[in-house]
Amino acid sequence: MLAFRDNIYLAADALRAHKLRASLTMLGLTMGVATLIAVMTLVQGANRYVETKIANLGTNVFRISRLPFAVTDFAVVVRAQRNKNILLEDLQAVAEGCAHCQYVGASVASTLGVRYRDRDLEDVALYGHTANMAEIDTRTLALGRYFTEPEDRHAAAVCLLGDRLVQELFTGVDPIGHVVKTGNEEFTIVGTFEAIGSVLGQDQDTFMVIPLNTYLRIRGARNSLTLEIKAAGSQQLFQQAQDEVRLIMRARRHITEGHDEDFYIGTADSYISLWQSISGAFFAVFVMVSSISALVGGVVIMNVMLVSVTERTKEIGVRRAMGATQHDILMQFLTESVMQCIVGGLIGVFIGFLCALAIRSLTSLPAAVQTWVAILGVVLSSIIGLFFGIYPATKAAKLDPVTALRTE
């Protein structure tokens, strides 16, 4: 019986003797593995990106709104338009009645244009916040301070700017203390936020934050609020805080048992779950497509190996005459098949990672290069080589040595 090392040498010699054929044989498998690796790398990166940016609420923060936060059914959004607005009275009731809520704040949003001297910036997100959003919001101050409770209560004309507004309107200038205009209103800048970047192509730094009562004064008091609530501590307290808020809101809206709620609760987990369900569907489709390509590559390898067996019938007869067993012949051709697939898989892993990194560099789509994805690609290609190499190797091993020696 030949040693495993000898089988490796024989397989390598056979592949070197037909370099072009071996390269073309591996091409289909390489493309399949490359597609799979690129897709998995991008999906893993997107999942991590969502966890750190889209769902960056913190583990103990949840939201209450009249509209759903994350849905895939547009009909749900249409029905939710009939829900009652969440008002300041609801904010006060939750703040007073929730024992496990550490902070109860509120926010509301719209868009407008912002001007500083002769510079304008359109489609700026305007947020109205309560003062305690400084303790709830995950955005970090870069300069200055947050506005205070008295400033919110008296609807002071102060604001904080996102990083893009600072870069566009105050290039090389400290913005603190300067005045920006929105429509007929003027706001004194008291703080700025650190850059967030873009989330799946959407800029997150073009925004302006003002006190909630200031927002309601200039934009109207009929706007529905989003309650932003930070629980007191552990996961158990987090769930208890949600239950308490749900009971308070149901009582205020006279929602009896068995009837649907006309408000929605959003947590970091709900955003992540929705994203994973969406990305999972795309991932399954891409895996199916890349798997078909890999299987086609496996079929090509099997066909080429069958041709190789036919071409090398006399070689097989000579080896059998020299004492090689059926097992030796089986292992020789099986090793050739697996070696082609492993080499094709390694090249596919490399190309897949290169494609994913190129997409990350040229677009806003994230990519996370992980070792286990590369190992999976190599293992998959090895399994394909083993599976599709069994039949040609078995056929070669079962050749009658006398008949094989007579072959010209």
N, C-alpha and C positions, 0 to 999 in steps of 0.2 A: 504493500500500500504506500502511495506517495505521501510525503509530508505536506502539510498545508502550505508551507513556504514554497515547495516545488510547484504546487498548483498555481500559486500566485505568479511565479516566474513564467510558467507555460501560458497562462492567460494573457500576461503582459506582452509576451512575444507574439502571440496570435493577433492582438490588437494593434501592435506596432507594424505588423506585416500588412495590415489593411487600414491605414490611418484614416483615409477619406471616408471609407465605408463606416468605420467606427464612429467618426465625428457626426456624419449625417444620421446614423442610427440613434445617437444620444440626443439629437437636436429636439425632437418632440418632447422627450422627458424633461430636458433642460428648461424648455419654455413653460411646461406645466408647473414644474417646481418653482421657477422664477415668479410666475403669476401668483401662486399660492403664498409664497414668502412675502411678496410685495403687499398683497391684500392683508395678510395677517399682521404684518408690521404696521400698516396704516390703521387698521382697526384697533389694534392694541394702543397705538399712540393716540387715536381719537378718544378711546375710552378713558385713558389717563388724563387727556386734555379736558374732557367734560368734567371729570371728577375735581380737577383743580380750578377750573374757570367757570363753566356754565353753572355748575351746581355748588359754587363756592359760598354756601350759606353758613357753613360751620355745622358741626354735628349736633348742636343744641339750639338751632334757630329754625323756626318755621313761619309760614306766611298764611294770611287769611285774605281772600279776595272774592269779589262777586263773580269773577270770570275764572275759568280753569287756567292753570299755569302751564300745563303740558299735556296736550291731547293730539290725537291723530284724526279724530272724527270732527269735521267742521260743523256738523249738525249740533253737536254738544255746545259749541261756542255760540251758535245762533240762539239756541234755547236759553243759554245763560244770560243773553242780553236783556231778558225780561226780569232778571233778579234785582232785588232791592239794592240800592247803593249802601256801602258801608260808610258811616258818618262819624263825626267826632264824638257823638254820644256813644257809639259802639266802642270806640277806642277807650273812652273813659270807663265804661262799664267793665270791659275786659281788664283794664289796669287795676280797678278796684276789686274785682271778684276773683281773679286768678291767683291763688296762693302759691303756686309753683312756677310762676312767671317772674323771672328776675328783672327783665326790661320789657315794656310794651310800648313800641313806637309805631309810627305810621309813615307811609310814603305815598306820593301820587306823582304822575308823570305826564308830560306832553312834549311837544317840540316847538321850537321858535328859532329866530335868528338873534345873534349877539353881535354887538358893534363896540369897537374901541377905537376912537378917533376916526381915521379913514379906513379902518380894516373891518371887514364883515365876515361872518361865518354863519352859513345857513344850516338848517336841519340839526340844530343842537338840542339834545335831550335835556329838558328842564325837569328837575326833581324837587318836589317839596318834601322836606324831612322834618320830623320832630327832633328836638335837640339830643334826645337820648339815642338817636341813630348812630351817634359817634361810638357808642358801646356795642351796637348790634351789627352795623355795616362792616364788611370785611375789607373795604378799601382803606388804604393807608395814606395818612397825610404826609405831604412832602414839605410844605411850607405853611407857616401861620397856624391857625387854630380852627376849631369847629365853632359854630355859633352857639350861644348860650340859651338857656331856658327863657330868661327875660326877653332876649332878642326875638325868640319865636313867639312868645306871648304877646308882644307889642308889634308884631309884624314888621320887624326891622328890615331895611333894605340892604342886607348883607348877603354875600354869596361865597361859594367855593367853586373852583374851576377844575375840570379834568385836564389831563396833561396836554391833549391836543390843542385845547383853547389857549393854554399857556404858550405853547410853541408857536402857534399861528398868530396870536395877537400881541404877545409880549416877548418877541425874540430879543434875547440879551438884556431884558429888563426884569427887575423884581416886580411881580404883579401886585404884591400885598399893598393895600391902601389905594390902589387905582380904582377908577370907576368905569364899569361897562354898562351899556344900554341894551335893553330888550324892549322894543316898541317905544312906549313913552316912559318906561320905568328906568331908573338908574340904580345900580347896585355897587356897593363898595366891597371889594375883594378882601376877605379876611383869611383865606386859606386856599391851598391847592392840593391835589391828590397826586400820588405817584402813578406812573404809567402802568396801565393794565395790559395793553396790546389789543390785538384783534382776536375774536372768537369765531372760528370757522369763516373767516373772511369779513366779519362784521366788526368795525372799529368800536372799541369800548371806552375810549378816552374823550369823546366829543360830548361832554355833558357839563351841566351847571347845577349846583345844589343851593337851594334857598330855604329859609324857614317855612314850615308847613303853613302857618297862618298868613305869611306873606304871599305864598302861592295862592291860597284860597281867596285872598283879598283882590289879587290882580286877575285871576283866572276863573273866579266864581266858586261859591261854596257848595255847588251841586255835584261836584266831582266825587266819585267813589274812591275811598281810600283803600290801600292795601296795608293791613296790620302786619307789622314785623315784630316777632316775639322771640325773645331769648329765654330759654328755660333755665332753671336754677342750677342744674348740675347733671347728674347721671342720666343714662338712657331711660331708666325707670321714671325719673322725675320728668324727663322730656315727654314721655308718653302721657303721664298724668297731667302735665300742663296742656297738652293738646286736648285731652278729654274735658278738662275744665273749661277751656275756651269754647269747645264745641257745645257744651251744655249752656254756657252763657249766651252764645249767639243763637242757638235754637230757641231759648226762652225769650229773648228779645224779639225774635221774628215769629213767635207763636207757632213754631213747627212741632206738631204732635208726633208721637211715636208711629212709625210706619210710613211717614211722609218724607220725601227727598229733601235734602238740605239745599238752600239757595245760596250757598257760599262754598268755597273750595279751600282746602288746606294743602299747602305745598311744602315739601321738605327736600333736602338734598337727595335723599334716597329716591323720591318720586321722579326727580329730573333724571337721575342716573338710570333708573329702571326703564323709563321711556326711551332714553337714548340707546340702552342696550337692546331693547326689543327692536328698534329701528335698525341699528347697526347689525344685529344678529341676522335679520332678514337679508340684508345686503351681503353679509359675510357668507351666508349659506349659498346664495346664488353664485358668488365668485368662487367659492370652494368647489361647487358642482362643476363650473366651467373649467377651472384649472385641473380638477380631477379627471375630467373627460380627456383633456389634453395629455395628462400624465398616462392615462390608460392607453390612449392611442400610441404614445411613445413606447409603452410596454408591448403592445401588439406588434409594432414595427421591430422591436428588438427580438421578439419571438420568431417573426418571419425571417429576419436576417440570420438568426441562429440556426434555423432549419436549413436555410441555404448553405450556411457554413458547414453543417453536418454533412450535407450532400457532397460539397466540394472536398471535404476532408475524409471521405469514407476510407480511402486507402491508408491514410495516416492512422485512422482508428484501428484498421486491421493490423497494421504493423505493430502498434502499441499493444494490442491484444496478444499478438504472436510473441512479443517480447515479455509477456507475463503480466501486463496490466489487467486488473479485474474490471468487472462492470462498474463497481463502485468508483474506481479510479477515473474511468471515462466520464461517469456521471458528474463527479466532482470537478473535473477539468472544465466541462462545458458550462456547468452551473456557476463556477467561479468567474468564467468569462462574462456571463450574463450579468451577474451581480456587480462585477467590477465596472462594466460599462454604465450601469445605473448609478452606482455610487459616484463615479466621476461626473456623470451628467447631473446628478443631484447637487454635488458640491458647486459645480459651475452655476446651476440654477439658483442656489442659495445666494451666491455672490452677486449674480445679476439682479435677483430680487431685492436684496438689500441696497444695491446701487440705485435701482429704480425708485425705491421708497425714499431714500435720502435725497435723490434729485428732486422728487416731488415736494419734499419738505423744504428744500432750499428755494425752489422756484415758485411755490404757492404757499398759501396759509394753512394747508393741510398738515397735521402733525404726523410724526412717525416715531415709533419706539422700537429700537433694535434690541432684541432680547435673544439670549443664548438658546433658550429652549425652542424658539422658532427655527433656528438653524438646525438644531439636533432633529427636530421633527421632520424637516425637509430631507435630511440624509436618511433617516429611518424609513420614511415613506418611499424614497427611491430604492432603498435596499429591498424592501418588501416587494416592490414591483418587479425588480430584477429577479428575485427568488421565485416569485409566482410565475412569471412569464418565461423563465428559463428552465423550469422543471420539465416541460414537455419535450423541448429539443434535446435536453441533456439525457432524458430517459430514452428517447429514440436512438441517440448515439450509443448509449450504453448497451442497448439490446441488439445492436447490429451483430450478425453472425460473422465471426472473424474470418472464416474461410471465404465467404461471399465478399467481404470487404476487401480482402487481399486480391481477389480476381478483378476488382473494379479498375478500369483504366480512366 
